[in-house]
Amino acid sequence: MNDENSITVDVVSDVVCPWCFIGQKRLDKAIAAVDIDVHIRWRPFQLDPTIPPEGKNRRDYMVAKFGSEQRIREIHARIEPLGEAEGISFAFDAIKVAPNTLDAHRLIRWAGTAGEAVQNRLVRRLFQLNFEEGANLGDHAVLIEAAREAGMDASVVETLLPTDADVEAVRTEIATASRMGISGVPCFLLEGKYAVMGAQDADTLADALRQVAAAKARGELETAN
């Protein structure tokens, strides 16, 4: 495919956001439905950057956030069938720790330097680990193993994680997203110009991909403000 039939989608998301996991699955479906060369880049967002590095007890955290266990069950009951429709087996009860995701986003950033395919594999694995296996994404051992499974050099990751490498770079990216008006995730930013907010259905995403690809082919994106 030529460059005119190629577009880049920056996905602003957090790996502990269930709607982002659903959005990832729907984006995959949308890409499969269009004759466009779509390149994905994963961008960081933190639903709650105030969580300490060691994380918090998820049950207590969720009750404090939503008010009651009954409310949490209602939220999970709404999300679970939507996930099932996308092939996700949400196991919310298995998640014991609400992690701070800063280190996970650093890892995703490093995966991007190893290539688009590696970054995509890593993000998918992190979603699975959190939502289907109840793993703690704040645990460096979990992140190192995920890196290894995605095809990264795990020894390099093991060396970098305890340091401050790219902490400020990730925080700066998150701040940039906020300045752009992104206050919720997922957000799909097409060709850096057009934003699709929320876990839209695959048809909506596919239509957006087609429209932006067509606009790019007509040369309209270069003159857009």
N, C-alpha and C positions, 0 to 999 in steps of 0.2 A: 504494500500500500504506500502511496506517496504521502508527503508531509501534509498536503492539503486535506487528506482524509485521516489525519491523526490529530487527536486532541489530548490534553493533559487534564486530569482531574486531581485536584488537591483535596483530600478527605480530612477535614478537621474532626477529630474524635478523641474519645477517652476509652481505654480498654476495659473500664469498669462500668461503661454505659451500655445497658442492654439494648437500647434503641440503636446504638452504633453497630452492635453485632448484627442486628436485623438489617440495618442499612447496608452493611458490607455484603451480606448475602443477596440483597435485592440489587445492589450495584453489579455484582457478578452476573446475575440474570439479565440485567439491562445490557451489559457489554456483550453477552452471548447473543442477544437479540438484534444487534446492529452490525452493519458492515463497516465498522470504523475501528481504526487502530487506537485504542484507548490506553494511555499511560497513567498509572496511579501513583501518587505520592501521599504518604500519610503524614499529617501534621498534628502537633500536640494540642491538647486541651485538658484541663483538669477540672473535673466536676467539683472537687473540694481540695484545694491545695493546702488547707489548714490541718489536714490529718497528719499526725506526726510520722516520722520515718518508720517507726515500728508498727504503725497501723493502729486500728481500734477494733474492739469486739464488734462484729458486724451487727449482731442482734441489737445490742445497746445503741449503736450508732443509728440504725434504721428507726428504732422506736423514738429516739430523740428527734430525728428528722421528720418523721411522718405522724408521730403522736400515739400510735397504738399498734399492737401486733395485728389486730383485725384489719386496719388500714393497709398494712404491708401485705397481708394475704390477698387483699382485694387487688392491689397493684400487680402482684405476681400473677394472679389468676387472669388478669387482662393481658399480660405480656406473654405468658406461656403458650397459648394457642397460636399467637402470631409467630412466635419462634418456631413452633412445631411445623407450621406451614412452610418455613424456610429451611427446614432440616436441622433446627437447633433444639437440643434437649436441655433446656434450662434446668439447672439443679440448684436453685437458690438456697435451699436448706443446707447444702453442702458447703456454702461459703461461710467460713467462720471469721475471717478477718476482712475489714474494710481497709484496703491499703492506700498509702500515698503512691500515686502513679508516676512521680517524677522520674524515678530510675527506669521504669518501663519505657517512658518516652525517650529517655537518653538512649536506651537500647534500640528502639525503633529508628532513631536518628542514625545511629551507627550502622544499622542494617541497610539503610538507604545508600550508604557509601559503598556497600557490597553489591548493590544492584537492585533494580525494581523487583525482580522475582524473589530475592532473598527477603526484602522488606515485606512483601505481600505474604510470604510464608510465615514470617515471624508474627505479624499482626494477627493473622488467622489463628495461629497457635496460642497466642496470648488470650484471645477471646475464648477459645476452647478451654484453656486451663482455668480461667476464672469462672466462667459460667456453666461449664459442663463437668468440670472435675473439682471445683472448689479450691483450687490452688491459691496460695497467697502470692500475688504479683509484686509484693514488696520484698519478698524473700529473694536474696541474691542467688541462692542455689537454684531456685525455680527459674529465674531469668537466664542464668548461665546455661542450664539444660535446654531451655527454649531456644536460645541462640544456637546451640550445637545442633538441635533438630532442624533449625532453619537453614543450616549450612554456613553459619558464621564461624570465625575462629574463636572458640570458647575460651582459650587461654588469654587472648587479648581482652575479651569482655571481663574475665575474672580479674584481670589487672586493673582495668579502668573503673569498674563499678564502685570500688571503695574510695575513689578519688572524686574531685569536683569537676572532672572533665565534662564539658558541654552542659553543665547545670545552668549557667547563665544564658547560653545559646537557646536552650529549650524554653526557659522562662521568657526570654525576649520574643520568641515565636508565639508563645501563648499571649503575651501582651499585645503583639501585633494583631492577632486575631480579634482580640477584644476591641482594639481601636478601629478595626474594620466593621465593628458592629455585630460580631459573632458572639452571642451570649448563650447559645445552646447548641448541642450536637446530637446527631451528626450534621455537618454542613459540607456540601459538595460544591467546590469552587471550580467551575469549568473554564479552562483557558485563562485563569486568573481574573476573569471579568464577570462571570455570571454565577450566582449562588443559588443552589437548591437546598432549602433548609428542611431538616427533619428526615426521618426514615420513610421517604416517599416510596410508593409501590414501584415495581420494576418498570411498568409501562411508562410512568411519569418520568423516571430517570432516563429511559431509552429515548423518549421524545425530546428531552432536554439535550441529550448527546447528539441526536440527529440535527436539531436546530442550530446548535453551536457549531457543529462540523460544517453544516451548509453555509452558515455565516462566514466561517473561516475560509471556505472554498471560494466564496464571492469577494473575499478581501475586505470584508466589513469590520473584522475585529481590529485591524491595524488602525482604523480611524475612530474606533469607539472611545468615548471618554471614560 
